[in-house]
Amino acid sequence: MLDRMTIANFKSWGQADLRFGRITGLFGTNSSGKSSLIQFLLLLKQTREATDNNVELALNGLYLRLGDFAAMIHTHDDALRLQWGLTFTRPAELALPDPAAAPGATIVRGRQVSVRGSASASVSRESLMSFGPFAEELEYVIGGARFQLALRQPMGFELSASGTSFQFQRTPGRPWHLPGPVKSYAFPDQARTYFQNAAFLSDLELAFEEQIDQVFYLGPLREFPQRDYVRAPSRPRDVGQRGERAIDAILAATSEGLQSPGADGRQQSFQEAIGDWLHAMGLIEAFTVCETARGSGRWEALMLTRQSHITVPLTDVGFGVSQVLPVITLLLYVPEGSTVILEQPEIHLHPLAQAELADVIINTARNRNLQVIVESHSEHLLLRLQRRVAEASLSADDCKLYFCRSADGESLLEPLALDEYGNIGNWPEHFMGDAFGETYAAEKARLIRMAAAQ
């Protein structure tokens, strides 16, 4: 589970320090930097999945296209350094073996791992040229021990350990300096060949990769519903960034006999659980995905409507149903222990359904051991989170809320002080608009017009 992310000089953020909860809510005005926080996590994921190890930060790929370093760096000043850190807690303890000690001995062990890196614009030095973000530093911290790869110009990179009695030992006949980090989070292969006791560095890299692989993302713009679907030949890993693989995921889960918790927490078949949540949100009565004709290879999502009690395809119900279906599917489909990022999951939903969506997030996070990061404009979703904290069905410690705002072109992150009764002690001005001000202005206008008419 993600614990903390720090970034410096990324897009509109000069500095950001984000501590995650079981549920993390990012709120704020348009162009306040909310999406950029999510984009940095996607940048790490995109870099992890890049096939080219020579790309130190994959600025352009499947999840996002950031352009070049100057376009990505804060204020477009390519003299600045991008700095970042990610701390996460593993489900099981990580023990780093010490090859120089007795069998079974470890250098350090722990569940929480921190990774820190920095990058600058393209540089050249001696025979080494880097075209793109140049990774200048990499550090892993676990159990108080630090393992660092840092640039020591003009010689090259040096590997060091601190916070522990362990020290790296050079392999005889390998006096050369090291190249820099690989894909910003990994040590170069030479670190394991130039040093005879550095094999454990792969365990740290694997821990980071496993954490990033557990991050799943659904964007704010989702595919239009279709009258029928052709099933994908392989099992999808998620529902796609636009929810385009939601039906494929439902069919895969159905074929595998997967069960998921419904609105009452009871385990049900996958499709029943989806229908249960859609019903709890007040959208439909029942849901199923079935083949249009036996052996046709085409499938349709059918809904039993609340109003007419007639079964119709997904295209013939309110648009909001098709937009929230990928959200529910993703929350029920990803492996337990995953981190799910949702941008504007409430889009096209009625206010009451937006509030109910908060319950979907709360319950699936609890019953499936998920971590959910939500970027939202929904006051109704926020109020339901506050209500559940007040009712003690959601711990204030498990719910981290933030308000993002922009001042003089720079994004600022303000943690919201949520107490155990669901109160926000530092409610920002115009946080969710100004409903009271609108009511006051409307009533004042009425009184003026009524007085003038007398």
N, C-alpha and C positions, 0 to 999 in steps of 0.2 A: 504494500500500500504506500502511496506517495505521502510523504510527511511535509516536505517543504521545497519550494523552488525560489531561487534568487536569480535575478537577471540585471545586468547593467548595460545600458546603451543598445537596447534592441527596439527598433522602430520608435514609437512615441515615448518609450519608457527610458528615462535616465536611470532610475533605480526602481526595483520592485522586489518585495519580499512577501511571498505568498505561502501561508501555512494551511495545509489541507486538512479537512475533516472527513468523516464518513460521507457527509454531503457538504459540498462547497458551492456556494452561490455567488456568482459574479453579476452585479447589477450596476447600472449607470446609464448615462445619456449616450446618444449616438456619438461615435468617433471619440469615445473616452478611453479606448485602449483595451476593452474587455477581450475582444477577439484576438488581439496581439498576444495576450498571456497564453491563450489556448494555442496560438500559432507557434509559440516557442516549444511547447511540448510536442506539437506535430513536427517541428523541425528536427527535434531529437529522434523522433520515430522515423521520419523520412530518411535521416542520415543512417540510422541503424539498418534500415531495409535496403539502402543503396547497394548496388552490386559492384560499384567501383570503389575500391578501398583508397584510391588516391584522392577522392573528394572528401575533404576534411569536414565540411558542413554542406550537406546537399540542399542548397538554397532553392532548387527548382526540381519538382518531382510530382509524385502522385497526390500528395496532400495539399501542397501549396507551392506557389511560384513567387519568390521574393525578389527576383532579379539578381543584381550583383551585390557585392558587399556594401557599396556606397548607398544603394537603395535601401538596404536593410538596417544599416547602422544609424544610431540616434542622430538626428539633425543632419543626416547625410554627410557627416564629417568623418571621412575615412581615416583620419588620424586617431580616432578613438578606438578603444579595444572593446570587443564584446566579451563580457564576463558572465558566467553562469554557474549555477550549482543546483544539484538535485539530491535530496535526501529521501530515502525510502526504507521501509521496514519489511523484511522478508518473512514469509510464513514459517520458515525453519532457520535455525542458526547456521551461519556460515563459519566454518573452521578452516583457516589457512594453514596447511601443513608446513612444518619446518624440516626440510630435507637434511639439514646438518645435525639434527638432534635425534633422539631415540625414536623408533617407529611409533607412530601415533601421536607424537608431540606436535603442538601447534604454535605458530607465531602469535596468533591472536584469534579470537572468535567473537561473534556477535550477530545480532539480527539486523541492526540498523547500519546502513551503508550510505555514505555521502560521496558524491562525485562532483568535482569542480574543474572547470576548464576556462580557457580564454582564447580568443582569436583576434587577429588583426588583419589589415588589408594585405594584399600580395606584397611579398618582399623577396629580395634575392640576396644571397650571401654565399660567397665563394662559388662552389659548383652546384649549389642547391637553389632551384628556382621553384616558387610556388605560385600558381595562377588561381587565385581565389582566396577565401578566408584561410589564413595561415594559423594553425593551432600552435600556441606558444607555451601552453602549460596544461598539465593533467595531474589531478590528485585524487586519490581514493582515501577515505577515512573509515575505519571500522574499529570499534573497541578502543578508541584512543590512539591507535596506530595510524600513521600517515605514510603513504607511498606515493612519491611525487616524481614526475618527469617534467623538467623545466629547462627552458632555453638559457644557456650560458654563453652568450655571444663573446667572441666570434667562434668559439670552439665547437659548439653544437649543443645537444641536449645531454643532461646528466640525470641519472636515476638515483634516488635517495630514499631512505626510510628514517622516520623519527617517531617519538612517542613509544618506542619499544627498544629492547636490547638487540633486536635483529638488525643486521647490516648486510647489504648485498655484497657478494664476493665475485670478483672478476674471474672469468674463465682464462686460464693461462694462454697466452698467445693471442688474446682478443682485446687489444688496448684501445680500439677505436671508439670514437664518440657515437652516440646513438642518433638516429633520425627522430623526427617528432612524432606526436600522437597520430594514430590511425583513426580516421572518422571521428576525431575529437574526443572519443571516450575510451579508446583501446591503446595499449602499449604496442610498439612495433615488435615484430618477430625477433629483431636483433636483441631486444632486451632479454629474451630467454636463451639466446645463444652466447651473448657477450658476458652474461652473468650465470654462474653455475647453480644458483639457488633462487632463481626468479620464476620458476614454472608456475607458482601459485598466482601470478598476475592474471593468468587466464581465468581463474575462478572469480576474480573481481569483475572482469569484463563480462563473463557469463551472467553474473548476478544482475548487472545493469541491463544486459540484453533481455533477460527473462522479465525484468520489471517493465521495460518499454514494450515488449511483446504483449503484455497484459493490458495495454492501453488501447481502447477502442473508441472510435469517433463517429458521430453523426452530425452532419452539418445543418445549417438553418434552412437550406433550400432543398426540398425533396421532390422526387419524381411524381408526375401526375399518375393517377391510377389507370390501369388498363382493364379492358373487359376480360381478357384472358392472358395467360402467361405460358411461355415455354420454359420447362424446368432446366436448370443448368446441369451439365453432366457431372459436376463434382460438388462436394460439400463446401459451401462458402464459409469463410472464417468469421464474417460479420454480415451486416445488412447493407454495406456500402455507404459511402459518404453521403449519398443522396437518398438512401433507403431503397436503392434499385434492386438489391438482392434480398429484400425482406421476405418475399414469397418463397424464394429458393431456401432461405433459412428455415421458414416454417415447414416446408416439405421435408427438408433434411431432418429436422428435429422430430417430425411425425414418423418418418421411416425408422428412426433410431429408437422410437418409443420413449423419448425424453419426457420427463415430467417437470413441472414448474409450479411454484406457489401462486394461487389465485388471490382474490381480494381478501379472503378470510384466512390466508396463510396455509390453507390445505393444499397438498400436492395434487395436481390434476394433470391430465394429458396436456401437451403443449398447446394445442388449439383451444381446448377448453379454458385454459388459464388466460389466453389472450381474450377470448370472448367474455370471460368473467370480469376482466379489468375494463374492457370496453363498456360492459353493462354497468359496472360500478361508476363509471364516468358519466353515465346517463346518455350514451351515444347510440347503442343498439341493444337488442335482446340476446342475440347469439351470433356466433361466427364460425365459419368452416372454410377450408380450402379443399376442393375436390376436382377430379378430372371432368372435363366437359363431356366427354364420352369415353367409354372404356377403350384404352389403347390409342387414344388420340394424341397423347403427349402434350396436350394443352390443359391448363388448369385455371380455375377461376376462384376468386375469393368472394364468398357469399355472405350476406348479412341479413339477419332477421330484424326488420326495423321495429322500432318502438311504437310508432304511430299506427301503421297499417297492419303490422304483424305479417308482412309479406316478405319472402326471401328475394333479395335483389343483389346484383353484382356490386362490387366496390365502387364502380363508376357511378352508380345511381343513388348513393347516399351522400350526405353532406361531405364537402371537401375536407373538412377537418378530420374525419375518420381516417382517410387515406394518409393524411400527414402525421397523425399520431401513431398509426399502426407500426411504422418502423421503430419508433421510440420504445414502445412496449415490447416489440419483438426482440430488439437488441438487449434490453434489460433482462429478458428471460432466457436469451440464447447464449450470451457470452459465458465462458467458464466462471465458476465461482472464484471469488478473489480478484476479479478483474477491476480495472478502473475504466469507467465509461464517461466520455465527454459528450455532452449534449448542448448544442447551440440552439437557442430559442425553441425548445421542444413544444412550447405552447402555441406555436404559430397556427392560425386559423381555428382556434378553439374558442368556444363560448367561455365567459368568465368562470362559470361554475365548473366546467370541465377542466379549466386551467388549475383550479384549486384541487380537484380530484386527482389531477396528474401528479401533484405533489405527493399524494398518498401512494401512488404507484411507485414513485422514486423512493420514498421512505421505506415502504414495505419490501420492495425487491432488494434494496440495499441491506436491510436487516436479514431477511430470510435467505438471501443468496450470497451474503458476505461480500457485497459489492461496494466499491467506492464510486461516487457519482459527482462529477463536476458539471454544474449547470450555468450556462450564460443565458440570462433571461431579462425581459422587460416586463414580466408579469407581476403586478402587485398582488394578484389573487394567489399565485403560486407562493409568493413570499409570505402572505398572511396565513396560508395553511401551514407552512413550516413553523411560523411563530405559534400558531394554535396548538400544534402537536407538541411543541416544547412545553407550552403552558399546561397541557394535559399529561405531561410526563411520559408520553409515548415516544418521544424523541429527545435525547439528551442534548442540552445546549453545547456540551463539549464535542458532540459528534457533528454539529452543524456550524460551519464556518461561513460567515457572510461578509461580503466586501462590496463597497461602493467605489466605482471608478469614476474619476472626473478629470477634466482637462483644465489646466491653468497655464496660460501663455504658451500654448502649443505642447505642453508636456503632460503626460499622464501621471496621475497620482492615485495611490491605492489606500483606501481608508477602511480598516477593519471595523465592522459594526459590532458594538458591544451588546451581544445577546445574552440576557441573564436566564436563570433557571425557570423563570416564569414567562419566557417568550418576549419580554420587553427589549426593545432596542434603545439603549441609553443615549446614543449619539445620532439620532435620526437626522440625516443631512437635509439641508434646505432643498426643496423641490425634488426630493429623492424619487418619488413616484408621481411627479406632477404636483399640482396645487389644487386639489379637489375643493378644499375649504375656500380658497381664494376665488375659484370659479363660482361657487355657490353664493358667496358674499357679493361678487360683482353682478351676478344675475339678479339677485334679490334687490340690490340697490337700483338697478336699471328699472325694475318693475315699479318700485316705489316712486321713482322720478316720473315715469310715464303716467302712472295712476294719478299723481298729484297734478300733472299738467292737464289731464283730461277733465278735471273737476271744474 
